[in-house]
């Protein structure tokens, strides 16, 4: 007799004569068990989750919250008035605006048949696990950089442009006006941090750095740039190559940058508005770069904000009970997070190198 209808959760129970504990303990060809492999996977995810918070470069891009909204001050045209003997001053107040942060669920399955498990060796399953962990790391990095370079707003719930980019000239939120700088410089809603420049040059970089520095962000800044454009950056007059440990530099007249961790940065670039640390990555396509100021791991002044689910927590988890439906075994890596811009929408300047036109959002790999 045919069994009709969609398979749903009530169909996932084990047959009454199958013992779940014994299935999980199925021995592999080298004597290890599937249960041990799952334990190794859980341990690997714990290490990964800790690494996400300390990952070079990326850790300085974001802060974390579980609330869906971000609220922040905007610029207003208040000020003092001259006092007189019989009049009282007009009361004035500040103003705020805000935006939403997205939240998306992601999963990634690992699956094997029981017959395969009995023939497999632990090293083969370890390759599957490593692949899953690598995909989790890729997802995290790609989503952070995608939001960082994205000019368009994102729909959250039923509201379009609820998750907004850095200051974009009022395209996604006409109410946003950057606050006055500490030096008293005022801005309008047309202030734009998405630039199009004709070339990577010392002068053009200076313009981009000034766009960031004028809001009171102090040097040093970080440049995120395409690895494919490395020669354009190292050819700048302001570029300072790193001073490599183990090499003795005699008096050559060539300035070197004392970079503490050479593996993380490709050197420094000096401009009229401050020093920039150069970070080159293949995830960013050619003819794009960005500037931001990191205030340290988890600081709310960092450019991006990662929203997490309070029910799921931070990072990637192994969904329990995934060996139902034997004789196949399955483990699912699961996470819920969304990346938006933080409360300071001035802490990021994105640049597209092209002869003409406007900024175009890149595809991040």
N, C-alpha and C positions, 0 to 999 in steps of 0.2 A: 504494500500500500504506500502511495506517495505521501511524503510529509511536506505540506505546503506552508508558505508564509516566510516572513523575514526571520532570520536568526537573531535573537536578542539576548539580553543578560540571563534570562531564565534558562537558556540553552547551554550555558557555560559550566554547569555543574558537572563534576566528575561522575562517571558511572559508579554505581553503588559498590561494585566489587573492586574498584581501583583505590589504592592507598596513596594519597598525595605525597606523604612523607617518603615512601619507598621510591616513587617516581623521581623526586628531587634528588635522591641519593644514588641515582643510576651512575654506575662507575664508567669512566672513560677508559680508553685503551691503555693509558699509562697509569691507571690506578686512582687518579683523582676523581672527584665527583662534581656533578653539576652544581650541587649546593656550595661547594668550595669556590667554583667559578663565580657564582652570584655574589658570594661574600667578597671576592676580589674586585668585582665590578662596583659594589657599594663603596669599598675603600677607595677605589680609583676616582669615583665621583666626589667623594669627600675631599680628596686632594685637589681635584679640579676646581671645586667651589671655592676653596681657599685661595687657589692660584688666580682666580678671576678677580679677586680683590687686591691682588698684588702684582698683576701682570704689567710688565714694563710698558709705559706710555698709556695704555688703556686705563689703568687704575687711576690716573690723574684726570681722566675725562669726565667722571660722573660722581654723583652722590645717589643714595638709595632712599626710597620712601615707599610706604604701602598705601598712602592716600592717593586718590585719583586726580587731585587738583593742585595747582601751584598758584600762589598769589604773590604779588610784588608791587613795589612802588613805581609810579611813573612820574615824569616831569610835569610840573605845574608852574604857572607864572606868578607865584606869590612873591612877596617881598615886604620890606619895611616901608612905612610912610613917615613923614616928618611929624613929630608930635607937636600939638598946640595946647594951649592952656585949658580950653573949655570943650575940647572934642575928645571922643574916645576912638581908638583904632577899630577898623573893620576886622571882625574875626576871619581868619583864613585857615584853611585845612589842606592836608595832603590828599593825594588820590592814589588809588590802586587799581590794577586790573589783574587778569589771570588767564590761565588756560588749563586744559586737561592733559593728562598723560594716558597713552594707550595701554592696553593689556592684552596680550595674545598668548594662547597656549600652543606649545610645540611638543611633538613627541617623535621618537625615533626608535624603531623596533629592531630587535635582534632575535632571530628565530632559527630553530634547529629541529629536525625530526629525532625521535627517540633512537631510530636505527643509526642515524649519523652520530649521535652522541656516543653510542657504544663503540663506534669505530674511531672516533676523533681522539686526537691527543690534545693536551692542554694548550700547547703552543698555537694550535690552529684556532681554538676559541679565544685565546689571548689576542690574536690578530683581529678578530671580530670586535672584541671589547675596545681595543685601542682605536679602531676605526670609529666606533661610536663616540668615544671621548674626544677624538680629534674633530668630529662633526660638531659636537657641542661647543668646543672652543671656537671653531669657525663661525658658527651661528652668532655667538656673543660678539665677536669682533666685527662681523659684518653689519650687525644691527646698530652697533654704536657708531660706526663710521658712516653708515647710510643716513642716520638722522643728522649727524653733524654736518654733512655736505648737502642736505636736502633743503631746498628753498620752499617747496610747497608745504601747505598745511595738511594735516591728516584728520580724517573723520574719527571721532570717538563717540560711540553710541549712535545717536541719530543726528549729531551736530557736525556739520562740515567745518573744516579749519579749526577744530577745537584744540588740536595739538599743533603748535605754531613753531616756526623756525626762529633763527636769530633775527635781529632787526632787519626787516625786508622792505622798508619804504612804505609800510602800511598796507601791503597787498593782502595779508591774511587777517590783520587786526588794525583797523584805522585808529583805534583808541590808544594804541601803544605809542608813547613818547618816552625816549630814554631820559632818565633823570639827569639833572645838571651834573657836570663833572666836578671833582673836588676843586678844580681851578676856576670854576664858574662858567665853563662853556655850556651853552644851552643848545638843545637839539629840538627837532620837530618830528612829526610822524613820518616824514619823507626820508628820514635817516636810514641808509641802506648799508648792510654789511655783506652783501653779495655783489662782488665786483667782477668786471670783465676787463682784462688787461691784454695788451698786444704781445707781451713777451715777459719772460722771467728776467728781470734786470734789477740792479741795485736801486734805481729810482722807483720802479714800480713796487718793489718789496717795501721800500720806505713808506709809500702811500698806504699800503695795506697795514703796516705796523702802526702808523699814526692813527688809522681808523680804529684800532684796538686800544692803543695807549691813551687816546684822548678821553676815554671814559674812566681813567684813574687806575687801570690795571698796570701794575709795575713790572718792569723787566726782571728776569728773563722770560721770554715767550717761547712757545713751542710751535714749530712749523711741521705740519703733516703734509708730505709731498709724495709724488709718484717716484718709485724707484727708477722707472724708465727715464726720468728727467734728471738723473744724478749729475750728469756732466754740466747741465745748465746751472745747477746750484753750486757745484764746486768751482765753476768758472767765474763766479761773482767776485768783484773786488773785495767785498766785505766778508767773504768766506774765510774761516780760520780752520785749517785741518786739525784733527785731534793730535795730541802729543802721545805717541804710543809708548807704553812701558817697555823697557828693554832696549830702546833705541836712544843713543846719546846724540843730542842735537848740538853741534858746535855753533859758534856764532855765524849764522848764515844770513841774518837779516830777515828771515821769514818767521812771522808770528805764528805761534801754535796755540791751540785751545787746550787748556788743561781739563779735559772731560774726565770726570771721576770714573764713569763706567763706559768705556769706549764702545762696547758692544751695543749699547742702547742708542747712541747718537752718532751721526756722521760728521760731527763738528758743529761749530757755531757760525752764525752770520751776523755781522755787526751792521747796524743801521743808525741813522740820526736819532731814532726814537727808542733805541734799546737793543739789547742782545737777544738773538733767537737761537734756540737749539734745534738742530735739523734732524728730523725723523723721516726717513724714507721707507715706504712700504709698497709692495706690489699690489695691495688691495685698492689703492687709489690709482685711477687711470691717468695716462699722460695728459699734461696740460691742465692739471688741477693742483691747487694747494690750499691749505688753510692755516690760520693762526689762532691760537688760544692761549690763555693763561691758566695753568694748573696751580691750585692752592693746596694740593696734597690729597692723599687718598681719602675719599669719602667727604670732602669738604663741600658744603652746599653752594659755595661760590663757583664750583667747577661748571663747565659749560653745559653738561648734560645731566638729566635726571632719569634714573631707572626706577620704574614702578614695579613692585612685586606684589604677589597675592599673599595676604596674611595667612590664608589657609594652606598655601603650598610652601611659602618661605623662599629664601634666596637660593638660586642656583638650580642644578639639575639633580633629579631624584630618580631612583629606581622604583617604578610602580610595583607594589607588592602583589603576590598571587598571580603571576603571569604564566604559570605552568598549567593552568587549566587547559582544557581542550587537548590533553594528551591523546595520541602519542607524539604530538608536536610540543616543543618547549619554546617559550617566548619570554623575553625580557624587554621592557619598554622604558626608555629614558624619557623623562617628562619634566617640563619646566613651564612656568608662566611668568612672563615679564614684558615690559614695553619700554621703549626709549623715547624720551622727549627732551626738549630744551629746558634748562633749569630756570631759576627765578631771575637770573641776570642774562637778559637776551642780548647784551652787548659783548659777552665773552666768547666771541667767535667771529672770524672774518673768513669768508670762503671766496676763492678766486678761480676764475675760468680764463685760461690763456687762449685768446682767439683774436683775429684781426678786427672783427667788428661784432656788433650785436650785444645781447645781454647775457647774463649768467645763465647757464643751462645745468641742471642737476645731473651729476654723473651717476653711472652705475658702479656700485662698489662690489668687488668680487669677494 
